[in-house]
Amino acid sequence: MNAPKSGVVPEAVLVAVDFSAGSRRALELALALCPHGEVTALHVVDTEFAAQVESHGVATSSEVITKLRARAGEEFGWLVQERQAQRFDTMIVEGPPFVEIIKIAKDLEVDMIVVGMHRAQFRVKELLFGSTAEKVLRASLCPVLCVP
């Protein structure tokens, strides 16, 4: 992966999108940082979450994944409409979010990952194990920009 040099505009940026306000700000910033390059907005359907739902007997894992994929497709449709003048690719994959973000960044050979962070939402799980953004920051081989 090529790390951008100081003052050089990245040519390829991956934006992790969970459709929160933070991830929308991350997409805006990525589009501004990479106006003529490739921006890919990635949403990861969390298969671990789907398994937890299934373990509680609410729905099967495959039903949850199908619904989450459909919802992500709708959300991306709205994002693309909102940003008609700005071009970016969208991608939906399944798996543990931070693992998939790192894997896709490597596969696409991006110069930078941009990820939104949730403000003032400290959950016990995140305090003990770290947020997705923190895990991406620790595992990435390219620069990571975290957007509050």
C-alpha positions as CSV (number, residue, x, y, z in Angstrom):
1,M,0.0,0.0,0.0
2,N,1.2,3.5,-0.8
3,A,1.1,5.9,2.1
4,P,0.4,9.5,0.9
5,K,3.3,11.8,1.4
6,S,2.8,15.1,3.3
7,G,0.8,17.5,1.1
8,V,0.0,14.9,-1.5
9,V,-3.7,14.2,-2.3
10,P,-4.6,10.6,-1.9
11,E,-5.6,8.8,-5.0
12,A,-7.7,6.1,-3.4
13,V,-9.7,6.3,-0.1
14,L,-11.8,3.8,1.7
15,V,-14.6,5.1,3.9
16,A,-16.2,2.9,6.5
17,V,-19.9,3.7,6.5
18,D,-22.4,2.7,9.2
19,F,-24.8,5.5,8.1
20,S,-24.4,7.3,11.4
21,A,-23.7,11.1,11.5
22,G,-20.0,10.4,12.1
23,S,-19.7,8.2,9.0
24,R,-21.6,10.7,6.9
25,R,-19.1,13.4,8.0
26,A,-16.3,10.9,7.2
27,L,-17.7,10.4,3.6
28,E,-17.9,14.2,3.2
29,L,-14.3,14.6,4.3
30,A,-13.0,11.8,2.1
31,L,-14.7,13.3,-0.9
32,A,-13.1,16.6,-0.2
33,L,-9.7,15.0,0.4
34,C,-9.8,13.0,-2.8
35,P,-11.8,15.0,-5.3
36,H,-10.3,13.4,-8.4
37,G,-9.4,9.9,-7.1
38,E,-11.3,6.9,-6.2
39,V,-13.5,7.0,-3.1
40,T,-15.1,3.7,-2.0
41,A,-17.8,3.8,0.7
42,L,-17.9,0.4,2.5
43,H,-20.6,-0.9,4.7
44,V,-20.0,-4.2,6.6
45,V,-22.9,-6.3,7.6
46,D,-21.9,-7.5,11.0
47,T,-22.2,-11.3,11.0
48,E,-21.3,-11.5,14.7
49,F,-24.3,-9.3,15.5
50,A,-26.5,-11.5,13.3
51,A,-25.3,-14.6,15.2
52,Q,-26.1,-12.9,18.5
53,V,-29.6,-12.2,17.3
54,E,-30.0,-15.8,16.3
55,S,-28.7,-17.0,19.7
56,H,-31.5,-15.1,21.4
57,G,-34.1,-16.8,19.2
58,V,-35.3,-13.5,17.5
59,A,-34.5,-14.5,13.9
60,T,-32.1,-16.7,12.0
61,S,-28.7,-15.3,11.2
62,S,-29.4,-15.4,7.4
63,E,-32.7,-13.5,7.9
64,V,-30.9,-10.8,9.9
65,I,-28.1,-10.5,7.3
66,T,-30.7,-10.3,4.4
67,K,-32.5,-7.5,6.2
68,L,-29.3,-5.6,7.1
69,R,-28.0,-5.9,3.5
70,A,-31.3,-4.6,2.1
71,R,-31.3,-1.7,4.6
72,A,-27.7,-0.8,3.6
73,G,-28.6,-0.8,0.0
74,E,-31.4,1.7,0.7
75,E,-29.2,3.9,2.8
76,F,-26.5,3.9,0.0
77,G,-29.2,4.8,-2.5
78,W,-30.1,7.9,-0.4
79,L,-26.4,8.8,0.1
80,V,-25.8,8.7,-3.6
81,Q,-28.9,10.9,-4.3
82,E,-27.7,13.4,-1.7
83,R,-24.3,13.7,-3.3
84,Q,-25.2,13.7,-6.9
85,A,-22.3,15.9,-7.9
86,Q,-19.8,13.8,-6.0
87,R,-18.9,10.4,-7.4
88,F,-18.0,7.4,-5.2
89,D,-18.4,3.7,-5.3
90,T,-20.4,1.7,-2.8
91,M,-19.6,-1.8,-1.5
92,I,-21.5,-4.0,1.0
93,V,-19.7,-7.0,2.5
94,E,-20.4,-9.4,5.4
95,G,-18.1,-10.2,8.3
96,P,-16.6,-8.7,11.5
97,P,-16.5,-5.0,10.6
98,F,-12.9,-4.1,11.5
99,V,-11.5,-7.3,9.8
100,E,-13.4,-6.6,6.6
101,I,-12.4,-2.9,6.5
102,I,-8.7,-3.8,6.8
103,K,-9.1,-6.6,4.2
104,I,-10.9,-4.4,1.7
105,A,-8.4,-1.6,2.2
106,K,-5.6,-4.0,1.4
107,D,-7.4,-5.5,-1.6
108,L,-8.1,-2.0,-3.1
109,E,-4.6,-0.8,-2.2
110,V,-6.0,2.5,-0.8
111,D,-3.9,5.3,0.3
112,M,-6.1,6.1,3.4
113,I,-9.0,4.8,5.4
114,V,-11.5,7.3,6.7
115,V,-13.8,6.2,9.5
116,G,-16.4,8.0,11.6
117,M,-16.4,7.8,15.4
118,H,-19.5,7.9,17.6
119,R,-19.4,10.8,19.9
120,A,-20.1,10.5,23.6
121,Q,-21.3,6.9,23.3
122,F,-19.1,4.9,25.7
123,R,-20.4,1.4,25.9
124,V,-18.8,-1.1,28.3
125,K,-17.9,-3.4,25.4
126,E,-16.0,-0.6,23.7
127,L,-14.2,0.4,26.8
128,L,-13.0,-3.1,27.3
129,F,-12.4,-4.2,23.8
130,G,-12.2,-1.0,21.7
131,S,-14.4,0.4,19.0
132,T,-14.3,-0.6,15.4
133,A,-12.5,2.7,14.6
134,E,-9.8,1.9,17.2
135,K,-9.3,-1.6,16.0
136,V,-8.9,-0.3,12.4
137,L,-6.5,2.3,13.6
138,R,-4.4,-0.4,15.3
139,A,-4.4,-2.9,12.5
140,S,-4.2,-0.8,9.4
141,L,-1.0,-0.7,7.3
142,C,-2.1,2.7,5.7
143,P,-3.0,6.0,7.4
144,V,-6.4,6.1,9.1
145,L,-8.3,9.3,9.6
146,C,-10.9,9.2,12.4
147,V,-13.7,11.7,12.1
148,P,-15.8,12.6,15.2
